[in-house]
Amino acid sequence: MNDWRFLRSPRWAGYLALVIVFAIACCALGTWQLNRRAEALAEVARIDANYDAEAIPVAEALPDPAGFDIDQRWRVVALSGEYLPDEEVVVRNRPFEGSSGFEVVTPFRLDDGTVFMVNRGWIAQDSDGRPGAYDPAPSGHVELEARLKAGEGRIAGRTSTGIEFATIDLDELAERVGEPSYTGAYGILVQDGADAEEPPLAAARPVRDEGPHLSYALQWFVFALLGFVGLGWAANQERRGLAEASGSPDAPTAPRERKPSRERRDADVEDEILDRR
């Protein structure tokens, strides 16, 4: 046991402290990955429960126009009323199949007089970076379905310019419309058939993927364990070095060189005599 006395030195105490800090950091990162996996699994569950569900009236889904629950994401709601094309805006820097363009958001006045924001889809930008051509919103009374998403709010330093918005900021849209509006959520238009092939283009179905978070989490936990394994290996190497320097019985010894037997020496001499003849 005395061979391990060097572990009481300040130097090895520092090594141990470093390994503990390293292990804590690895465990924190592993826990973070587990939390991200839990969020991804929750999103997959929302897609399964809501994306293809039967539509319900928006007033039933959102009794509070300013409220929205995350578990309502992708819920299909039924809308009845008319578009307000004069209040239509586009949201810039929106990706779609590897390209950047705009999303068209058109306010929709419901039969009860409240306004609900509808994202009608994606459009490409022209050579000048301006919105390309797209079909106008239908006129008159229409009935449609949309999938709920939370408003995006406002990003500091990114403001609207004319009809171009940086985000889907429902509060600013409501101010522009000047009528009672839903500010907790907006809807992504459900498009079918030929309507989905002409701009504005329908949004792609969300991917059901939990990601590699579980494997990443396990890797971080293994790294934490390997830190202590490495510390133990280094300590054992130093113990063996100290034991060898002090001549301890525990020190590893080199194998003794085996001396040749007398019979072997005589045979070698006879071979040499024969070779000289």
Secondary structure, 3 states (H helix, E strand, C coil): CHHHHHHHCHHHHHHHHHHHHHHHHHHHHHHHHHHHHHHHHHHHHHHHHHCCCCCEEHHHHCCCCCCCCHHHCCCEEEEEEEECHHHCEEEEEEEECCEEEEEEEEEEEECCCCEEEEEEEEEEECCCCCECCCCCCCCCCEEEEEEEEECCCCCCCCCCECCEECCCCHHHHHHHHCCCECCCEEEEECCCHHHHHCCCECCCCCCCCCCCHHHHHHHHHHHHHHHHHHHHHHHHHHHHHHHHHHCCCCCCCCCCCCCCCHHHHHHHHHHHHHHHC
